[in-house]
Amino acid sequence: MGYAEVFAFLDAEEQKRLASVVSEVALAQGAFLFEVGAQAAEVFFLAQGRLSVLKKTGFHRKMQIVAILEPGAMVGEAGLLVGHIHKTSVRSIEDAQLFCLKRQDIAALEHTEPQLVIKLLKRLLQVSSLRLEKTAERLTKVL
């Protein structure tokens, strides 16, 4: 999946404007994108590979996989909030390629490209809402 597919929710001109602030991140198999307790300041868009989302279990240092992310997924979206600390760890299952959008770049875009920022935030809200729905469905099956 390339840049155009990852950002397909934007039109071609918006993708071009966003490209000026997005950076690429390569992550080797087994490497952490971020870990629990790390300061968060960016959101990532997965282009290639798969990532596991890990949560502490409360038993010593044990971690539980709570999600597997496939190309097209967003991860770390709460990093756009000032002062956010990661509550999960994200580790690559296989070599991965991601696009990174930093909080400071979103803040700068607010002044020059407000409509683009609104589209990005709507997409983040859509993804977060879908994740919350899926979590609620799983929880009702457990209870």
DRENVO-268457 format. One record per residue: x, y, z of N, C-alpha, C in turn. Coordinates in steps of 0.02 Angstrom, whole numbers, always signed. Example, Ala and Ser with C-alpha at 12.3 -4.5 7.8 and 13.67 -1.06 7.14 Angstrom:
+--------+--------+--------+--------+--------+--------+--------+--------+--------+
|   n_xx |   n_yy |   n_zz |  ca_xx |  ca_yy |  ca_zz |   c_xx |   c_yy |   c_zz |
+--------+--------+--------+--------+--------+--------+--------+--------+--------+
|   +660 |   -284 |   +390 |   +615 |   -225 |   +390 |   +660 |   -165 |   +390 |
|   +642 |   -112 |   +354 |   +684 |    -53 |   +357 |   +645 |     +2 |   +394 |
+--------+--------+--------+--------+--------+--------+--------+--------+--------+
END
This chain:
+--------+--------+--------+--------+--------+--------+--------+--------+--------+
|   n_xx |   n_yy |   n_zz |  ca_xx |  ca_yy |  ca_zz |   c_xx |   c_yy |   c_zz |
+--------+--------+--------+--------+--------+--------+--------+--------+--------+
|    +43 |    -58 |     +0 |     +0 |     +0 |     +0 |    +45 |    +62 |     +0 |
|    +34 |   +106 |    -46 |    +75 |   +166 |    -51 |    +42 |   +226 |    -18 |
|    +75 |   +282 |    -24 |    +52 |   +344 |     +5 |    -19 |   +361 |    -17 |
|    -33 |   +356 |    -82 |   -100 |   +374 |   -108 |   -154 |   +330 |    -79 |
|   -139 |   +266 |    -68 |   -189 |   +220 |    -40 |   -200 |   +232 |    +34 |
|   -147 |   +246 |    +70 |   -152 |   +259 |   +142 |   -194 |   +322 |   +154 |
|   -185 |   +372 |   +113 |   -220 |   +435 |   +121 |   -276 |   +443 |    +70 |
|   -308 |   +388 |    +51 |   -361 |   +389 |     +1 |   -422 |   +430 |    +23 |
|   -429 |   +443 |    +87 |   -485 |   +484 |   +112 |   -475 |   +558 |    +95 |
|   -416 |   +576 |    +69 |   -402 |   +644 |    +47 |   -400 |   +645 |    -30 |
|   -416 |   +702 |    -59 |   -410 |   +706 |   -132 |   -336 |   +717 |   -150 |
|   -320 |   +713 |   -214 |   -251 |   +714 |   -237 |   -214 |   +778 |   -216 |
|   -249 |   +835 |   -220 |   -217 |   +899 |   -201 |   -203 |   +901 |   -126 |
|   -249 |   +875 |    -86 |   -239 |   +873 |    -13 |   -182 |   +826 |     +5 |
|   -178 |   +769 |    -30 |   -123 |   +722 |    -19 |    -56 |   +756 |    -33 |
|    -54 |   +794 |    -86 |     +8 |   +829 |   -104 |    +28 |   +879 |    -50 |
|    -20 |   +917 |    -24 |     -6 |   +965 |    +29 |    +16 |   +931 |    +93 |
|    -15 |   +875 |   +109 |     +3 |   +838 |   +170 |    +73 |   +807 |   +164 |
|    +92 |   +787 |   +104 |   +157 |   +755 |    +93 |   +215 |   +798 |   +116 |
|   +205 |   +864 |   +117 |   +260 |   +908 |   +138 |   +277 |   +903 |   +212 |
|   +232 |   +875 |   +252 |   +245 |   +869 |   +324 |   +248 |   +797 |   +349 |
|   +231 |   +750 |   +307 |   +232 |   +679 |   +327 |   +301 |   +650 |   +315 |
|   +325 |   +611 |   +363 |   +389 |   +577 |   +353 |   +378 |   +502 |   +351 |
|   +426 |   +466 |   +323 |   +422 |   +393 |   +319 |   +462 |   +363 |   +375 |
|   +436 |   +307 |   +402 |   +470 |   +271 |   +455 |   +474 |   +197 |   +435 |
|   +534 |   +169 |   +437 |   +543 |    +98 |   +425 |   +553 |    +64 |   +493 |
|   +519 |     +8 |   +503 |   +522 |    -27 |   +567 |   +538 |   -100 |   +553 |
|   +593 |   -124 |   +581 |   +613 |   -194 |   +571 |   +568 |   -240 |   +612 |
|   +563 |   -302 |   +588 |   +524 |   -352 |   +624 |   +548 |   -357 |   +697 |
|   +501 |   -356 |   +743 |   +516 |   -361 |   +814 |   +532 |   -295 |   +849 |
|   +540 |   -242 |   +811 |   +556 |   -176 |   +841 |   +493 |   -142 |   +867 |
|   +502 |   -102 |   +918 |   +446 |    -64 |   +947 |   +439 |     +3 |   +911 |
|   +379 |    +20 |   +894 |   +364 |    +87 |   +868 |   +363 |   +136 |   +927 |
|   +331 |   +114 |   +981 |   +332 |   +149 |  +1045 |   +312 |   +100 |  +1100 |
|   +328 |   +119 |  +1162 |   +313 |    +76 |  +1219 |   +272 |   +112 |  +1271 |
|   +239 |    +73 |  +1314 |   +199 |   +101 |  +1369 |   +241 |   +151 |  +1408 |
|   +212 |   +208 |  +1422 |   +245 |   +259 |  +1462 |   +284 |   +311 |  +1423 |
|   +293 |   +298 |  +1358 |   +330 |   +346 |  +1316 |   +286 |   +407 |  +1301 |
|   +318 |   +464 |  +1296 |   +284 |   +526 |  +1276 |   +259 |   +517 |  +1204 |
|   +198 |   +538 |  +1191 |   +168 |   +531 |  +1125 |   +163 |   +599 |  +1092 |
|   +184 |   +604 |  +1029 |   +181 |   +668 |   +995 |   +168 |   +661 |   +920 |
|   +144 |   +602 |   +899 |   +131 |   +591 |   +828 |    +80 |   +536 |   +817 |
|    +54 |   +534 |   +757 |     +9 |   +481 |   +735 |    +43 |   +448 |   +676 |
|    +35 |   +382 |   +671 |    +66 |   +343 |   +617 |    +12 |   +312 |   +573 |
|    +28 |   +305 |   +510 |    -16 |   +273 |   +462 |    +23 |   +214 |   +432 |
|     -2 |   +154 |   +441 |    +33 |    +93 |   +420 |    +24 |    +81 |   +345 |
|    +79 |    +79 |   +309 |    +77 |    +68 |   +236 |    +91 |     -5 |   +219 |
|   +140 |    -35 |   +252 |   +159 |   -105 |   +239 |   +177 |   -139 |   +304 |
|   +165 |   -204 |   +306 |   +182 |   -244 |   +364 |   +123 |   -249 |   +412 |
|   +136 |   -280 |   +469 |    +85 |   -288 |   +521 |   +115 |   -270 |   +588 |
|    +74 |   -242 |   +631 |    +95 |   -221 |   +697 |    +51 |   -254 |   +750 |
|    +80 |   -268 |   +808 |    +40 |   -292 |   +865 |    +35 |   -236 |   +916 |
|    -24 |   -229 |   +946 |    -35 |   -181 |   +999 |    -37 |   -221 |  +1064 |
|     +6 |   -203 |  +1111 |    +15 |   -240 |  +1173 |     -5 |   -198 |  +1233 |
|    -39 |   -230 |  +1280 |    -61 |   -196 |  +1341 |    -35 |   -235 |  +1401 |
|    -15 |   -199 |  +1453 |     +8 |   -232 |  +1514 |    -50 |   -271 |  +1545 |
|    -34 |   -330 |  +1572 |    -86 |   -372 |  +1602 |    -94 |   -361 |  +1676 |
|    -45 |   -333 |  +1709 |    -47 |   -325 |  +1781 |     -9 |   -380 |  +1817 |
|    +14 |   -430 |  +1780 |    +55 |   -484 |  +1807 |   +127 |   -474 |  +1789 |
|   +165 |   -447 |  +1834 |   +235 |   -432 |  +1824 |   +244 |   -390 |  +1761 |
|   +285 |   -413 |  +1716 |   +297 |   -375 |  +1653 |   +262 |   -407 |  +1594 |
|   +214 |   -448 |  +1606 |   +178 |   -483 |  +1552 |   +137 |   -434 |  +1511 |
|   +137 |   -446 |  +1445 |    +99 |   -406 |  +1399 |    +51 |   -451 |  +1360 |
|     -6 |   -425 |  +1342 |    -56 |   -462 |  +1304 |    -68 |   -425 |  +1238 |
|    -70 |   -462 |  +1183 |    -87 |   -432 |  +1119 |   -162 |   -417 |  +1119 |
|   -180 |   -355 |  +1108 |   -250 |   -335 |  +1107 |   -275 |   -318 |  +1036 |
|   -228 |   -311 |   +990 |   -248 |   -297 |   +921 |   -190 |   -311 |   +874 |
|   -207 |   -329 |   +813 |   -159 |   -336 |   +757 |   -180 |   -284 |   +706 |
|   -133 |   -242 |   +686 |   -148 |   -190 |   +637 |   -120 |   -208 |   +569 |
|   -161 |   -197 |   +518 |   -145 |   -213 |   +449 |   -133 |   -148 |   +410 |
|   -104 |   -152 |   +350 |    -94 |    -92 |   +310 |   -158 |    -51 |   +303 |
|   -150 |    +14 |   +308 |   -207 |    +60 |   +306 |   -227 |    +84 |   +375 |
|   -204 |    +49 |   +427 |   -223 |    +67 |   +496 |   -186 |   +129 |   +520 |
|   -217 |   +164 |   +567 |   -185 |   +219 |   +603 |   -166 |   +193 |   +671 |
|   -112 |   +220 |   +698 |    -91 |   +200 |   +765 |    -59 |   +260 |   +800 |
|    -72 |   +266 |   +865 |    -44 |   +320 |   +904 |    -81 |   +385 |   +897 |
|   -144 |   +382 |   +875 |   -182 |   +443 |   +861 |   -190 |   +489 |   +922 |
|   -189 |   +461 |   +982 |   -194 |   +503 |  +1042 |   -131 |   +546 |  +1051 |
|    -79 |   +531 |  +1013 |    -18 |   +570 |  +1015 |    -28 |   +641 |   +991 |
|    -85 |   +654 |   +960 |   -100 |   +722 |   +938 |   -124 |   +766 |   +995 |
|   -137 |   +734 |  +1053 |   -159 |   +771 |  +1113 |    -98 |   +791 |  +1154 |
|    -94 |   +851 |  +1174 |    -38 |   +876 |  +1213 |    -33 |   +839 |  +1279 |
|    +28 |   +817 |  +1296 |    +40 |   +784 |  +1360 |    +20 |   +711 |  +1363 |
|     +2 |   +681 |  +1307 |    -19 |   +611 |  +1308 |    +41 |   +564 |  +1318 |
|    +30 |   +514 |  +1359 |    +78 |   +460 |  +1370 |    +48 |   +396 |  +1342 |
|    +88 |   +358 |  +1305 |    +62 |   +295 |  +1276 |    +41 |   +246 |  +1331 |
|    -19 |   +218 |  +1322 |    -46 |   +168 |  +1369 |    -35 |    +97 |  +1343 |
|    -12 |    +92 |  +1281 |     +3 |    +27 |  +1250 |    +72 |    +29 |  +1219 |
|    +97 |    -29 |  +1202 |   +158 |    -35 |  +1162 |   +138 |    -59 |  +1093 |
|   +174 |    -38 |  +1043 |   +162 |    -62 |   +975 |   +227 |    -89 |   +947 |
|   +223 |   -152 |   +924 |   +282 |   -187 |   +900 |   +269 |   -218 |   +832 |
|   +319 |   -217 |   +789 |   +309 |   -245 |   +722 |   +311 |   -321 |   +723 |
|   +265 |   -351 |   +688 |   +262 |   -424 |   +680 |   +307 |   -444 |   +622 |
|   +313 |   -398 |   +574 |   +356 |   -407 |   +515 |   +382 |   -339 |   +496 |
|   +430 |   -336 |   +452 |   +456 |   -271 |   +430 |   +396 |   -227 |   +410 |
|   +399 |   -164 |   +431 |   +342 |   -119 |   +419 |   +366 |    -52 |   +392 |
|   +323 |    -21 |   +354 |   +334 |    +46 |   +328 |   +275 |    +89 |   +350 |
|   +289 |   +146 |   +380 |   +236 |   +190 |   +405 |   +248 |   +261 |   +383 |
|   +195 |   +300 |   +386 |   +199 |   +372 |   +376 |   +185 |   +404 |   +443 |
|   +225 |   +454 |   +460 |   +220 |   +487 |   +526 |   +198 |   +559 |   +517 |
|   +149 |   +579 |   +557 |   +126 |   +648 |   +558 |   +133 |   +673 |   +630 |
|   +176 |   +722 |   +640 |   +190 |   +748 |   +707 |   +139 |   +800 |   +728 |
|   +126 |   +801 |   +794 |    +78 |   +848 |   +823 |    +96 |   +920 |   +803 |
|   +159 |   +938 |   +805 |   +180 |  +1007 |   +788 |   +164 |  +1024 |   +716 |
|   +167 |   +973 |   +671 |   +151 |   +986 |   +601 |    +76 |   +995 |   +591 |
|    +36 |   +957 |   +628 |    -36 |   +967 |   +625 |    -53 |  +1037 |   +650 |
|    -20 |  +1058 |   +704 |    -33 |  +1125 |   +731 |    -16 |  +1179 |   +680 |
|    +38 |  +1170 |   +643 |    +57 |  +1218 |   +591 |     +6 |  +1217 |   +534 |
|    -18 |  +1158 |   +517 |    -68 |  +1152 |   +463 |   -134 |  +1185 |   +481 |
|   -149 |  +1188 |   +545 |   -212 |  +1220 |   +567 |   -217 |  +1291 |   +541 |
|   -161 |  +1325 |   +535 |   -161 |  +1395 |   +513 |   -162 |  +1401 |   +437 |
|   -129 |  +1355 |   +402 |   -124 |  +1361 |   +330 |   -172 |  +1317 |   +291 |
|   -192 |  +1260 |   +321 |   -236 |  +1212 |   +287 |   -291 |  +1187 |   +334 |
|   -333 |  +1231 |   +360 |   -383 |  +1209 |   +409 |   -431 |  +1155 |   +384 |
|   -450 |  +1158 |   +320 |   -496 |  +1107 |   +293 |   -462 |  +1038 |   +290 |
|   -398 |  +1037 |   +275 |   -360 |   +975 |   +275 |   -357 |   +946 |   +345 |
|   -345 |   +987 |   +394 |   -342 |   +965 |   +464 |   -410 |   +937 |   +485 |
|   -463 |   +970 |   +465 |   -531 |   +946 |   +482 |   -542 |   +876 |   +453 |
|   -521 |   +865 |   +391 |   -528 |   +799 |   +360 |   -488 |   +746 |   +398 |
|   -427 |   +764 |   +417 |   -385 |   +718 |   +456 |   -418 |   +700 |   +522 |
|   -443 |   +751 |   +557 |   -474 |   +740 |   +622 |   -539 |   +699 |   +615 |
|   -577 |   +711 |   +562 |   -637 |   +670 |   +550 |   -618 |   +597 |   +540 |
|   -564 |   +586 |   +503 |   -541 |   +517 |   +491 |   -519 |   +485 |   +557 |
|   -482 |   +522 |   +598 |   -461 |   +496 |   +663 |   -522 |   +480 |   +707 |
|   -572 |   +522 |   +706 |   -632 |   +510 |   +745 |   -669 |   +449 |   +719 |
|   -672 |   +441 |   +654 |   -705 |   +383 |   +624 |   -671 |   +318 |   +645 |
|   -605 |   +317 |   +642 |   -567 |   +257 |   +661 |   -575 |   +244 |   +736 |
|   -570 |   +295 |   +777 |   -577 |   +287 |   +850 |   -647 |   +261 |   +867 |
|   -697 |   +287 |   +834 |   -766 |   +266 |   +846 |   -775 |   +192 |   +828 |
|   -748 |   +172 |   +771 |   -753 |   +102 |   +750 |   -717 |    +56 |   +799 |
|   -659 |    +77 |   +823 |   -623 |    +37 |   +872 |   -662 |    +30 |   +937 |
|   -694 |    +84 |   +959 |   -734 |    +82 |  +1019 |   -794 |    +35 |  +1011 |
|   -826 |    +37 |   +953 |   -882 |     -9 |   +939 |   -859 |    -81 |   +942 |
|   -802 |    -96 |   +911 |   -776 |   -165 |   +911 |   -759 |   -187 |   +982 |
|   -731 |   -143 |  +1021 |   -714 |   -159 |  +1090 |   -777 |   -174 |  +1130 |
|   -829 |   -134 |  +1120 |   -893 |   -145 |  +1155 |   -923 |   -212 |  +1136 |
|   -919 |   -229 |  +1071 |   -945 |   -294 |  +1048 |   -908 |   -352 |  +1082 |
|   -842 |   -347 |  +1085 |   -802 |   -401 |  +1117 |   -818 |   -405 |  +1191 |
|   -827 |   -348 |  +1223 |   -842 |   -346 |  +1294 |   -910 |   -379 |  +1309 |
|   -959 |   -367 |  +1268 |  -1025 |   -397 |  +1280 |  -1023 |   -473 |  +1272 |
|   -978 |   -498 |  +1232 |   -971 |   -571 |  +1224 |   -937 |   -602 |  +1285 |
|   -894 |   -563 |  +1317 |   -858 |   -588 |  +1376 |   -903 |   -587 |  +1438 |
|   -944 |   -536 |  +1444 |   -987 |   -528 |  +1503 |  -1049 |   -567 |  +1499 |
+--------+--------+--------+--------+--------+--------+--------+--------+--------+
END
